[in-house]
Amino acid sequence: MKISCEQASNICNKSQYKEAGFWEILRLRLHILTCKACAKFTKQNTMLTSLCDRAGLNVLSESDKEEMRKDLKKHL
């Protein structure tokens, strides 16, 4: 049931985007109880996600991303 700090950071990132399952989140919360570094990382990650959401950042559409990928492949 114990997870490493690396696993905790991965679960933290997944949970920010609603991609983590119930058991992953539970394992993360248990890890955070004993690891101050991961608790701080989780708090900072949550704050960063919140700030990005409030900033109203625009992202590229999937078609624009695909066009950029094709252009990059041409130039490599």
N, CA, C and O atoms as a CHARMM CRD file, in Angstrom:
* protein
*
  304
    1    1 MET  N      0.82300  -1.19900   0.00000 PROA 1      0.00000
    2    1 MET  CA     0.00000   0.00000   0.00000 PROA 1      0.00000
    3    1 MET  C      0.86500   1.26100   0.00000 PROA 1      0.00000
    4    1 MET  O      0.42700   2.30800  -0.47500 PROA 1      0.00000
    5    2 LYS  N      2.08900   1.17200   0.52800 PROA 2      0.00000
    6    2 LYS  CA     2.98200   2.32300   0.57000 PROA 2      0.00000
    7    2 LYS  C      3.47100   2.65200  -0.83800 PROA 2      0.00000
    8    2 LYS  O      3.79900   1.75800  -1.61800 PROA 2      0.00000
    9    3 ILE  N      3.51500   3.94600  -1.15200 PROA 3      0.00000
   10    3 ILE  CA     3.98000   4.38500  -2.46300 PROA 3      0.00000
   11    3 ILE  C      5.20000   5.27900  -2.29100 PROA 3      0.00000
   12    3 ILE  O      5.41700   5.86000  -1.22800 PROA 3      0.00000
   13    4 SER  N      5.98500   5.37900  -3.34700 PROA 4      0.00000
   14    4 SER  CA     7.17100   6.23400  -3.32800 PROA 4      0.00000
   15    4 SER  C      6.75600   7.68600  -3.58300 PROA 4      0.00000
   16    4 SER  O      5.62600   7.96400  -3.98700 PROA 4      0.00000
   17    5 CYS  N      7.68100   8.58700  -3.34200 PROA 5      0.00000
   18    5 CYS  CA     7.41300   9.99900  -3.60500 PROA 5      0.00000
   19    5 CYS  C      7.18200  10.23300  -5.10000 PROA 5      0.00000
   20    5 CYS  O      6.36100  11.06900  -5.47700 PROA 5      0.00000
   21    6 GLU  N      7.89000   9.50900  -5.93700 PROA 6      0.00000
   22    6 GLU  CA     7.69500   9.64200  -7.38100 PROA 6      0.00000
   23    6 GLU  C      6.28500   9.21700  -7.77500 PROA 6      0.00000
   24    6 GLU  O      5.62600   9.89100  -8.56600 PROA 6      0.00000
   25    7 GLN  N      5.82600   8.10000  -7.22300 PROA 7      0.00000
   26    7 GLN  CA     4.46100   7.65100  -7.49800 PROA 7      0.00000
   27    7 GLN  C      3.45100   8.66500  -6.96700 PROA 7      0.00000
   28    7 GLN  O      2.43400   8.92800  -7.60900 PROA 7      0.00000
   29    8 ALA  N      3.73100   9.22700  -5.80600 PROA 8      0.00000
   30    8 ALA  CA     2.83300  10.22200  -5.21700 PROA 8      0.00000
   31    8 ALA  C      2.71900  11.45200  -6.11200 PROA 8      0.00000
   32    8 ALA  O      1.62400  11.98200  -6.29800 PROA 8      0.00000
   33    9 SER  N      3.83300  11.90500  -6.66500 PROA 9      0.00000
   34    9 SER  CA     3.77400  13.08000  -7.54100 PROA 9      0.00000
   35    9 SER  C      3.00200  12.77000  -8.81700 PROA 9      0.00000
   36    9 SER  O      2.27100  13.62200  -9.32400 PROA 9      0.00000
   37   10 ASN  N      3.15900  11.56000  -9.33800 PROA 10     0.00000
   38   10 ASN  CA     2.40000  11.17800 -10.53200 PROA 10     0.00000
   39   10 ASN  C      0.90400  11.14300 -10.24500 PROA 10     0.00000
   40   10 ASN  O      0.10200  11.62400 -11.04500 PROA 10     0.00000
   41   11 ILE  N      0.53300  10.57800  -9.11200 PROA 11     0.00000
   42   11 ILE  CA    -0.88400  10.52400  -8.73900 PROA 11     0.00000
   43   11 ILE  C     -1.41700  11.93400  -8.49800 PROA 11     0.00000
   44   11 ILE  O     -2.54500  12.24900  -8.87600 PROA 11     0.00000
   45   12 CYS  N     -0.61200  12.77100  -7.87500 PROA 12     0.00000
   46   12 CYS  CA    -1.00900  14.15700  -7.63000 PROA 12     0.00000
   47   12 CYS  C     -1.31300  14.85700  -8.94900 PROA 12     0.00000
   48   12 CYS  O     -2.33100  15.53600  -9.08100 PROA 12     0.00000
   49   13 ASN  N     -0.43200  14.69000  -9.91400 PROA 13     0.00000
   50   13 ASN  CA    -0.64400  15.30700 -11.22500 PROA 13     0.00000
   51   13 ASN  C     -1.90200  14.76200 -11.89200 PROA 13     0.00000
   52   13 ASN  O     -2.68000  15.51900 -12.47100 PROA 13     0.00000
   53   14 LYS  N     -2.09800  13.45300 -11.81000 PROA 14     0.00000
   54   14 LYS  CA    -3.29100  12.84800 -12.39800 PROA 14     0.00000
   55   14 LYS  C     -4.55900  13.35400 -11.72100 PROA 14     0.00000
   56   14 LYS  O     -5.56600  13.59500 -12.38600 PROA 14     0.00000
   57   15 SER  N     -4.51000  13.51400 -10.41400 PROA 15     0.00000
   58   15 SER  CA    -5.71000  13.94500  -9.68800 PROA 15     0.00000
   59   15 SER  C     -6.08800  15.38300 -10.03700 PROA 15     0.00000
   60   15 SER  O     -7.26600  15.73600  -9.99300 PROA 15     0.00000
   61   16 GLN  N     -5.11200  16.21200 -10.37900 PROA 16     0.00000
   62   16 GLN  CA    -5.39900  17.59100 -10.76400 PROA 16     0.00000
   63   16 GLN  C     -6.25500  17.65400 -12.02400 PROA 16     0.00000
   64   16 GLN  O     -7.01700  18.59900 -12.22800 PROA 16     0.00000
   65   17 TYR  N     -6.11700  16.62900 -12.86600 PROA 17     0.00000
   66   17 TYR  CA    -6.86100  16.58700 -14.13000 PROA 17     0.00000
   67   17 TYR  C     -7.96600  15.54100 -14.09700 PROA 17     0.00000
   68   17 TYR  O     -8.44900  15.10400 -15.14200 PROA 17     0.00000
   69   18 LYS  N     -8.36400  15.13900 -12.88900 PROA 18     0.00000
   70   18 LYS  CA    -9.46000  14.17900 -12.68400 PROA 18     0.00000
   71   18 LYS  C     -9.20900  12.84200 -13.37500 PROA 18     0.00000
   72   18 LYS  O    -10.14500  12.20100 -13.85200 PROA 18     0.00000
   73   19 GLU  N     -7.94800  12.42200 -13.42900 PROA 19     0.00000
   74   19 GLU  CA    -7.58400  11.16100 -14.06900 PROA 19     0.00000
   75   19 GLU  C     -7.20300  10.08000 -13.06300 PROA 19     0.00000
   76   19 GLU  O     -6.96200   8.93600 -13.45000 PROA 19     0.00000
   77   20 ALA  N     -7.14500  10.42200 -11.79700 PROA 20     0.00000
   78   20 ALA  CA    -6.75900   9.45500 -10.76200 PROA 20     0.00000
   79   20 ALA  C     -8.00200   8.77100 -10.20500 PROA 20     0.00000
   80   20 ALA  O     -9.04600   9.39400 -10.01400 PROA 20     0.00000
   81   21 GLY  N     -7.86200   7.48800  -9.95300 PROA 21     0.00000
   82   21 GLY  CA    -8.96700   6.72600  -9.38500 PROA 21     0.00000
   83   21 GLY  C     -9.05700   6.89500  -7.87600 PROA 21     0.00000
   84   21 GLY  O     -8.19100   7.50000  -7.24400 PROA 21     0.00000
   85   22 PHE  N    -10.12600   6.34600  -7.32000 PROA 22     0.00000
   86   22 PHE  CA   -10.37300   6.44800  -5.88000 PROA 22     0.00000
   87   22 PHE  C     -9.21100   5.89400  -5.06400 PROA 22     0.00000
   88   22 PHE  O     -8.74600   6.54500  -4.12900 PROA 22     0.00000
   89   23 TRP  N     -8.73800   4.69500  -5.41000 PROA 23     0.00000
   90   23 TRP  CA    -7.67200   4.04700  -4.63700 PROA 23     0.00000
   91   23 TRP  C     -6.35400   4.79500  -4.77200 PROA 23     0.00000
   92   23 TRP  O     -5.57700   4.85500  -3.81900 PROA 23     0.00000
   93   24 GLU  N     -6.09200   5.36800  -5.94900 PROA 24     0.00000
   94   24 GLU  CA    -4.86600   6.15600  -6.12000 PROA 24     0.00000
   95   24 GLU  C     -4.90500   7.38600  -5.21700 PROA 24     0.00000
   96   24 GLU  O     -3.92000   7.71000  -4.55400 PROA 24     0.00000
   97   25 ILE  N     -6.03700   8.05900  -5.19700 PROA 25     0.00000
   98   25 ILE  CA    -6.16600   9.25800  -4.36300 PROA 25     0.00000
   99   25 ILE  C     -6.04000   8.89900  -2.88600 PROA 25     0.00000
  100   25 ILE  O     -5.42000   9.63000  -2.11400 PROA 25     0.00000
  101   26 LEU  N     -6.62400   7.78100  -2.49900 PROA 26     0.00000
  102   26 LEU  CA    -6.50600   7.32800  -1.10800 PROA 26     0.00000
  103   26 LEU  C     -5.04500   7.05300  -0.75000 PROA 26     0.00000
  104   26 LEU  O     -4.57900   7.46300   0.31300 PROA 26     0.00000
  105   27 ARG  N     -4.32800   6.36500  -1.62900 PROA 27     0.00000
  106   27 ARG  CA    -2.91000   6.08100  -1.38300 PROA 27     0.00000
  107   27 ARG  C     -2.10400   7.37500  -1.30400 PROA 27     0.00000
  108   27 ARG  O     -1.19900   7.49400  -0.47800 PROA 27     0.00000
  109   28 LEU  N     -2.43300   8.34900  -2.16400 PROA 28     0.00000
  110   28 LEU  CA    -1.75100   9.64200  -2.12600 PROA 28     0.00000
  111   28 LEU  C     -1.99800  10.33200  -0.78800 PROA 28     0.00000
  112   28 LEU  O     -1.06100  10.83700  -0.17000 PROA 28     0.00000
  113   29 ARG  N     -3.23000  10.35800  -0.34300 PROA 29     0.00000
  114   29 ARG  CA    -3.55600  11.02300   0.92600 PROA 29     0.00000
  115   29 ARG  C     -2.83900  10.36500   2.10500 PROA 29     0.00000
  116   29 ARG  O     -2.36600  11.05200   3.01000 PROA 29     0.00000
  117   30 LEU  N     -2.75900   9.04000   2.09300 PROA 30     0.00000
  118   30 LEU  CA    -2.03200   8.34200   3.15500 PROA 30     0.00000
  119   30 LEU  C     -0.54400   8.68200   3.10300 PROA 30     0.00000
  120   30 LEU  O      0.08800   8.85500   4.14500 PROA 30     0.00000
  121   31 HSD  N      0.01200   8.77700   1.91000 PROA 31     0.00000
  122   31 HSD  CA     1.43000   9.12000   1.75400 PROA 31     0.00000
  123   31 HSD  C      1.69000  10.54300   2.26300 PROA 31     0.00000
  124   31 HSD  O      2.69000  10.79900   2.93400 PROA 31     0.00000
  125   32 ILE  N      0.78700  11.45400   1.93900 PROA 32     0.00000
  126   32 ILE  CA     0.94100  12.85500   2.33500 PROA 32     0.00000
  127   32 ILE  C      0.94600  13.01300   3.85700 PROA 32     0.00000
  128   32 ILE  O      1.57500  13.92900   4.38700 PROA 32     0.00000
  129   33 LEU  N      0.25200  12.12900   4.54900 PROA 33     0.00000
  130   33 LEU  CA     0.23100  12.19900   6.01500 PROA 33     0.00000
  131   33 LEU  C      1.61400  12.00800   6.62300 PROA 33     0.00000
  132   33 LEU  O      1.89100  12.52000   7.70700 PROA 33     0.00000
  133   34 THR  N      2.48500  11.27300   5.93000 PROA 34     0.00000
  134   34 THR  CA     3.80700  10.97200   6.48100 PROA 34     0.00000
  135   34 THR  C      4.94800  11.68000   5.75600 PROA 34     0.00000
  136   34 THR  O      6.08500  11.65500   6.22800 PROA 34     0.00000
  137   35 CYS  N      4.66400  12.30700   4.62500 PROA 35     0.00000
  138   35 CYS  CA     5.73200  12.92100   3.82500 PROA 35     0.00000
  139   35 CYS  C      5.45100  14.41100   3.63400 PROA 35     0.00000
  140   35 CYS  O      4.57300  14.79100   2.85900 PROA 35     0.00000
  141   36 LYS  N      6.19000  15.23100   4.33200 PROA 36     0.00000
  142   36 LYS  CA     5.98800  16.67800   4.26600 PROA 36     0.00000
  143   36 LYS  C      6.34700  17.24700   2.89800 PROA 36     0.00000
  144   36 LYS  O      5.71700  18.20000   2.44100 PROA 36     0.00000
  145   37 ALA  N      7.35500  16.67200   2.23800 PROA 37     0.00000
  146   37 ALA  CA     7.75500  17.16800   0.91900 PROA 37     0.00000
  147   37 ALA  C      6.62900  16.96600  -0.09300 PROA 37     0.00000
  148   37 ALA  O      6.33600  17.85900  -0.88900 PROA 37     0.00000
  149   38 CYS  N      6.00800  15.80400  -0.06100 PROA 38     0.00000
  150   38 CYS  CA     4.91300  15.52900  -0.99400 PROA 38     0.00000
  151   38 CYS  C      3.67000  16.34000  -0.64100 PROA 38     0.00000
  152   38 CYS  O      2.90600  16.72500  -1.52600 PROA 38     0.00000
  153   39 ALA  N      3.46800  16.59600   0.63700 PROA 39     0.00000
  154   39 ALA  CA     2.34400  17.44200   1.04900 PROA 39     0.00000
  155   39 ALA  C      2.52500  18.84900   0.48500 PROA 39     0.00000
  156   39 ALA  O      1.57400  19.45800  -0.00300 PROA 39     0.00000
  157   40 LYS  N      3.75000  19.35600   0.55600 PROA 40     0.00000
  158   40 LYS  CA     4.04800  20.68700   0.01800 PROA 40     0.00000
  159   40 LYS  C      3.89300  20.69400  -1.49800 PROA 40     0.00000
  160   40 LYS  O      3.32700  21.63200  -2.05900 PROA 40     0.00000
  161   41 PHE  N      4.39500  19.64800  -2.17000 PROA 41     0.00000
  162   41 PHE  CA     4.27300  19.54500  -3.62200 PROA 41     0.00000
  163   41 PHE  C      2.80400  19.54700  -4.03000 PROA 41     0.00000
  164   41 PHE  O      2.41700  20.24600  -4.96600 PROA 41     0.00000
  165   42 THR  N      1.98900  18.76800  -3.32800 PROA 42     0.00000
  166   42 THR  CA     0.56700  18.67400  -3.65000 PROA 42     0.00000
  167   42 THR  C     -0.11700  20.02500  -3.47500 PROA 42     0.00000
  168   42 THR  O     -0.93200  20.42600  -4.30700 PROA 42     0.00000
  169   43 LYS  N      0.21300  20.72100  -2.40100 PROA 43     0.00000
  170   43 LYS  CA    -0.38300  22.03500  -2.15200 PROA 43     0.00000
  171   43 LYS  C      0.01500  23.02100  -3.25200 PROA 43     0.00000
  172   43 LYS  O     -0.83000  23.75600  -3.76400 PROA 43     0.00000
  173   44 GLN  N      1.29700  23.03600  -3.61400 PROA 44     0.00000
  174   44 GLN  CA     1.76800  23.94500  -4.65500 PROA 44     0.00000
  175   44 GLN  C      1.17400  23.58500  -6.01700 PROA 44     0.00000
  176   44 GLN  O      0.82400  24.47200  -6.79700 PROA 44     0.00000
  177   45 ASN  N      1.06000  22.29500  -6.30100 PROA 45     0.00000
  178   45 ASN  CA     0.50600  21.85000  -7.57300 PROA 45     0.00000
  179   45 ASN  C     -0.96500  22.25400  -7.68500 PROA 45     0.00000
  180   45 ASN  O     -1.42100  22.67800  -8.74700 PROA 45     0.00000
  181   46 THR  N     -1.69700  22.11900  -6.58900 PROA 46     0.00000
  182   46 THR  CA    -3.10600  22.51700  -6.56700 PROA 46     0.00000
  183   46 THR  C     -3.23800  24.01700  -6.80100 PROA 46     0.00000
  184   46 THR  O     -4.11300  24.45800  -7.54600 PROA 46     0.00000
  185   47 MET  N     -2.37100  24.79600  -6.16800 PROA 47     0.00000
  186   47 MET  CA    -2.40300  26.24300  -6.33300 PROA 47     0.00000
  187   47 MET  C     -2.07400  26.63600  -7.77800 PROA 47     0.00000
  188   47 MET  O     -2.73300  27.50500  -8.35000 PROA 47     0.00000
  189   48 LEU  N     -1.06900  26.00600  -8.35800 PROA 48     0.00000
  190   48 LEU  CA    -0.68400  26.30300  -9.73200 PROA 48     0.00000
  191   48 LEU  C     -1.82000  25.98200 -10.70100 PROA 48     0.00000
  192   48 LEU  O     -2.10300  26.76300 -11.60900 PROA 48     0.00000
  193   49 THR  N     -2.46500  24.84400 -10.50900 PROA 49     0.00000
  194   49 THR  CA    -3.58900  24.46800 -11.36400 PROA 49     0.00000
  195   49 THR  C     -4.71700  25.48300 -11.23200 PROA 49     0.00000
  196   49 THR  O     -5.32700  25.87200 -12.22800 PROA 49     0.00000
  197   50 SER  N     -4.99100  25.90700 -10.01400 PROA 50     0.00000
  198   50 SER  CA    -6.04400  26.89500  -9.77000 PROA 50     0.00000
  199   50 SER  C     -5.72000  28.22100 -10.45900 PROA 50     0.00000
  200   50 SER  O     -6.59400  28.83100 -11.07500 PROA 50     0.00000
  201   51 LEU  N     -4.48000  28.66100 -10.35700 PROA 51     0.00000
  202   51 LEU  CA    -4.07100  29.91300 -11.00000 PROA 51     0.00000
  203   51 LEU  C     -4.18000  29.82600 -12.51900 PROA 51     0.00000
  204   51 LEU  O     -4.61100  30.77900 -13.16800 PROA 51     0.00000
  205   52 CYS  N     -3.79400  28.69600 -13.07800 PROA 52     0.00000
  206   52 CYS  CA    -3.89800  28.51000 -14.53300 PROA 52     0.00000
  207   52 CYS  C     -5.35200  28.50900 -14.98000 PROA 52     0.00000
  208   52 CYS  O     -5.68500  29.07200 -16.02200 PROA 52     0.00000
  209   53 ASP  N     -6.21300  27.88000 -14.19600 PROA 53     0.00000
  210   53 ASP  CA    -7.64000  27.85900 -14.52900 PROA 53     0.00000
  211   53 ASP  C     -8.22400  29.26900 -14.50500 PROA 53     0.00000
  212   53 ASP  O     -8.98900  29.64500 -15.39300 PROA 53     0.00000
  213   54 ARG  N     -7.86200  30.04000 -13.49600 PROA 54     0.00000
  214   54 ARG  CA    -8.39000  31.40100 -13.38000 PROA 54     0.00000
  215   54 ARG  C     -7.80400  32.34500 -14.41500 PROA 54     0.00000
  216   54 ARG  O     -8.42200  33.36000 -14.73600 PROA 54     0.00000
  217   55 ALA  N     -6.63200  32.03900 -14.94400 PROA 55     0.00000
  218   55 ALA  CA    -5.98100  32.92100 -15.90800 PROA 55     0.00000
  219   55 ALA  C     -6.67800  32.89200 -17.26300 PROA 55     0.00000
  220   55 ALA  O     -6.47700  33.78400 -18.08700 PROA 55     0.00000
  221   56 GLY  N     -7.49300  31.87400 -17.49400 PROA 56     0.00000
  222   56 GLY  CA    -8.20500  31.78100 -18.76900 PROA 56     0.00000
  223   56 GLY  C     -7.25900  31.59400 -19.94300 PROA 56     0.00000
  224   56 GLY  O     -7.43700  32.20300 -20.99800 PROA 56     0.00000
  225   57 LEU  N     -6.26700  30.76100 -19.75700 PROA 57     0.00000
  226   57 LEU  CA    -5.28300  30.52500 -20.80400 PROA 57     0.00000
  227   57 LEU  C     -5.91600  29.83100 -22.00200 PROA 57     0.00000
  228   57 LEU  O     -6.76000  28.94800 -21.85000 PROA 57     0.00000
  229   58 ASN  N     -5.50200  30.23800 -23.18000 PROA 58     0.00000
  230   58 ASN  CA    -5.98700  29.60400 -24.40000 PROA 58     0.00000
  231   58 ASN  C     -5.01700  28.50800 -24.80700 PROA 58     0.00000
  232   58 ASN  O     -3.80200  28.65500 -24.67200 PROA 58     0.00000
  233   59 VAL  N     -5.56000  27.42100 -25.30000 PROA 59     0.00000
  234   59 VAL  CA    -4.72600  26.31400 -25.75900 PROA 59     0.00000
  235   59 VAL  C     -4.98100  26.08000 -27.23800 PROA 59     0.00000
  236   59 VAL  O     -6.01000  26.48000 -27.78300 PROA 59     0.00000
  237   60 LEU  N     -4.02900  25.43000 -27.86800 PROA 60     0.00000
  238   60 LEU  CA    -4.17600  25.12200 -29.28800 PROA 60     0.00000
  239   60 LEU  C     -5.22300  24.04000 -29.49400 PROA 60     0.00000
  240   60 LEU  O     -5.38900  23.14800 -28.66100 PROA 60     0.00000
  241   61 SER  N     -5.91500  24.13200 -30.60100 PROA 61     0.00000
  242   61 SER  CA    -6.86200  23.07500 -30.95400 PROA 61     0.00000
  243   61 SER  C     -6.07300  21.84700 -31.39400 PROA 61     0.00000
  244   61 SER  O     -4.88100  21.93900 -31.68900 PROA 61     0.00000
  245   62 GLU  N     -6.73900  20.70700 -31.43500 PROA 62     0.00000
  246   62 GLU  CA    -6.07000  19.46800 -31.85000 PROA 62     0.00000
  247   62 GLU  C     -5.55100  19.58400 -33.27900 PROA 62     0.00000
  248   62 GLU  O     -4.47100  19.07800 -33.58700 PROA 62     0.00000
  249   63 SER  N     -6.30400  20.24200 -34.15100 PROA 63     0.00000
  250   63 SER  CA    -5.85200  20.38800 -35.54400 PROA 63     0.00000
  251   63 SER  C     -4.60200  21.26700 -35.62200 PROA 63     0.00000
  252   63 SER  O     -3.70000  20.99200 -36.41300 PROA 63     0.00000
  253   64 ASP  N     -4.54700  22.32300 -34.80400 PROA 64     0.00000
  254   64 ASP  CA    -3.35000  23.17600 -34.77200 PROA 64     0.00000
  255   64 ASP  C     -2.14300  22.41100 -34.23400 PROA 64     0.00000
  256   64 ASP  O     -1.02800  22.56900 -34.73200 PROA 64     0.00000
  257   65 LYS  N     -2.37100  21.58400 -33.21800 PROA 65     0.00000
  258   65 LYS  CA    -1.28300  20.77000 -32.66700 PROA 65     0.00000
  259   65 LYS  C     -0.75100  19.79800 -33.71300 PROA 65     0.00000
  260   65 LYS  O      0.45900  19.62000 -33.85200 PROA 65     0.00000
  261   66 GLU  N     -1.65900  19.17600 -34.44100 PROA 66     0.00000
  262   66 GLU  CA    -1.24600  18.21900 -35.47000 PROA 66     0.00000
  263   66 GLU  C     -0.46600  18.91700 -36.57800 PROA 66     0.00000
  264   66 GLU  O      0.51400  18.37600 -37.09000 PROA 66     0.00000
  265   67 GLU  N     -0.89800  20.10500 -36.94400 PROA 67     0.00000
  266   67 GLU  CA    -0.19200  20.88100 -37.96500 PROA 67     0.00000
  267   67 GLU  C      1.22600  21.22200 -37.49600 PROA 67     0.00000
  268   67 GLU  O      2.17400  21.15900 -38.27900 PROA 67     0.00000
  269   68 MET  N      1.36600  21.57900 -36.23200 PROA 68     0.00000
  270   68 MET  CA     2.69100  21.88200 -35.68600 PROA 68     0.00000
  271   68 MET  C      3.57600  20.64000 -35.68000 PROA 68     0.00000
  272   68 MET  O      4.76800  20.72800 -35.97500 PROA 68     0.00000
  273   69 ARG  N      3.00200  19.48500 -35.34600 PROA 69     0.00000
  274   69 ARG  CA     3.77300  18.23800 -35.36000 PROA 69     0.00000
  275   69 ARG  C      4.30300  17.94700 -36.75700 PROA 69     0.00000
  276   69 ARG  O      5.45900  17.55800 -36.92400 PROA 69     0.00000
  277   70 LYS  N      3.44900  18.13800 -37.75600 PROA 70     0.00000
  278   70 LYS  CA     3.85900  17.88400 -39.14000 PROA 70     0.00000
  279   70 LYS  C      4.97300  18.83400 -39.55300 PROA 70     0.00000
  280   70 LYS  O      5.94100  18.42400 -40.19300 PROA 70     0.00000
  281   71 ASP  N      4.83600  20.11100 -39.18400 PROA 71     0.00000
  282   71 ASP  CA     5.87300  21.09300 -39.50800 PROA 71     0.00000
  283   71 ASP  C      7.19700  20.74200 -38.83400 PROA 71     0.00000
  284   71 ASP  O      8.25800  20.86400 -39.44600 PROA 71     0.00000
  285   72 LEU  N      7.13700  20.30700 -37.58200 PROA 72     0.00000
  286   72 LEU  CA     8.35800  19.92300 -36.87100 PROA 72     0.00000
  287   72 LEU  C      9.02900  18.72800 -37.53500 PROA 72     0.00000
  288   72 LEU  O     10.25100  18.70500 -37.68700 PROA 72     0.00000
  289   73 LYS  N      8.24100  17.74100 -37.92800 PROA 73     0.00000
  290   73 LYS  CA     8.80700  16.56300 -38.59000 PROA 73     0.00000
  291   73 LYS  C      9.46700  16.92900 -39.90600 PROA 73     0.00000
  292   73 LYS  O     10.49000  16.34800 -40.26500 PROA 73     0.00000
  293   74 LYS  N      8.89800  17.88200 -40.63000 PROA 74     0.00000
  294   74 LYS  CA     9.47400  18.32400 -41.90300 PROA 74     0.00000
  295   74 LYS  C     10.85700  18.93700 -41.69000 PROA 74     0.00000
  296   74 LYS  O     11.76700  18.73800 -42.49500 PROA 74     0.00000
  297   75 HSD  N     10.99900  19.67400 -40.61100 PROA 75     0.00000
  298   75 HSD  CA    12.23500  20.41100 -40.36200 PROA 75     0.00000
  299   75 HSD  C     13.29000  19.60500 -39.60900 PROA 75     0.00000
  300   75 HSD  O     14.39200  20.09800 -39.36800 PROA 75     0.00000
  301   76 LEU  N     12.96500  18.39400 -39.24600 PROA 76     0.00000
  302   76 LEU  CA    13.95200  17.56700 -38.54300 PROA 76     0.00000
  303   76 LEU  C     14.63600  16.71100 -39.49700 PROA 76     0.00000
  304   76 LEU  O     15.50900  15.93200 -39.11400 PROA 76     0.00000
